[in-house]
Amino acid sequence: MTNAGIAPGYDDVHPEFLNHLGSEACAWLSKLFLRIMATNTIPNMWRTAKVIAMEKTGNNPKVHVAANYPPISLLSVC
């Protein structure tokens, strides 16, 4: 079970989608994972990250210093 409320990555697949897949989608995804393992290749989109800056908690919101906004990489949930 995936965590609800987690932001999607570059592919815009929300973790909640994986919780509600039907049997056909699960079978298709399973075949995809097996093919990835057999060919030893990963889809290019899964190698891409969406990088966003998140404000650290406890900092003065009026002070805009780069150190107060560390980057976070959002990867594909799959």
VOFIKOL-441014 format. One record per atom (N, C-alpha, C): x, y, z. Coordinates in steps of 0.05 Angstrom, whole numbers, plus 5000, padded with zeros to 4 digits. Each point is the difference from the previous one (the first is absolute). Example, Ala and Ser with C-alpha at 12.3 -4.5 7.8 and 13.67 -1.06 7.14 Angstrom:
// VOFIKOL-441014
526448865156;498250245000;501850245000;499350214986;501650245001;498550225014;
//
This chain:
// VOFIKOL-441014
501749775000;498350235000;501850255000;499450194983;501650244998;498850215018;501750205006;499150215018;498350214985;497750075011;498350204988;501250275005;499650194982;500950275004;502850054990;501349814989;502750044990;499850124972;501750194994;499950144974;501049814978;498850034976;500949844977;502650104989;501449824986;502550084987;499550124972;502049994984;500050124973;497849874983;499449755005;498049864983;497150055009;499650165021;497450075011;498349775009;501249775007;498649775011;499950035030;497650035011;499650035029;500249725013;501149985023;500249755014;497249875005;498050175003;497349895005;499049854976;501050074975;499249854976;500749715003;502349945010;501049735002;498349835020;498850145020;498349865019;497449914988;499250134978;497349944989;500149884972;502349884993;500249874974;498249764998;498849954977;498549764996;501849774993;498949774996;501649764995;501550024973;498750114980;501450034974;502450195002;499650225014;502250195003;502349885017;499349855020;502049865017;501649804983;498649854983;501349814983;501850144980;499150224988;501650154981;502550115014;499750125023;502350115015;501949785008;499049775008;501749785007;501749914976;498749984976;501549934976;502150214993;499450255004;501950214996;502449975018;499549955026;502349975018;501649754993;498749794992;501549764992;501850054975;498950164981;501550074976;502450185007;499550185019;502250185009;502249835012;499349815017;502049835012;501449824980;498549894980;501249834980;501950144982;499350254992;501750154981;502050185014;499850025026;501850165016;500050304991;497650104992;499750274992;497750135016;500350265005;498050155014;498950224982;497450044999;498950214983;501350275006;500550164979;501450265004;498450185018;497449994999;498450175017;500549945030;500649755006;500549935028;502750095009;501750094981;502750105007;499950305004;497750124996;499750295001;498750075027;500850225012;498950095025;498950284997;497950055015;498950275002;501250125025;501650214997;501450125023;498550255008;499350015026;498550235011;501550105025;499650245006;501250125025;497850015022;500649885022;498249995023;501150185022;498450175011;500950175021;500449845026;502350045013;500549875025;498250115022;499149835018;498350105022;501750135020;498950205014;501450145021;501650234991;500050074974;501450234990;498250244998;501250235000;498550254996;499050024972;497450004995;498950004973;500750264985;500750215014;500750254986;502850014989;501749815010;502749994990;500249784978;500650094976;500149814978;502949944993;501149805014;502749914996;499949734987;501749944981;500049754986;500349765019;501550045021;500449785019;497449925015;498150185000;497449945013;498149834981;500949964976;498349854980;501749774988;500449795014;501549784989;498449864978;501449904979;498649874978;499249725008;497749914990;498949745004;499449884972;500949764995;499649864975;497649825002;498050044984;497749824998;500449814977;500249745007;500549794980;497349874993;500049834980;497749854993;499349815022;497549975006;499149825022;500449714992;499749954974;500349724990;502949915004;
//
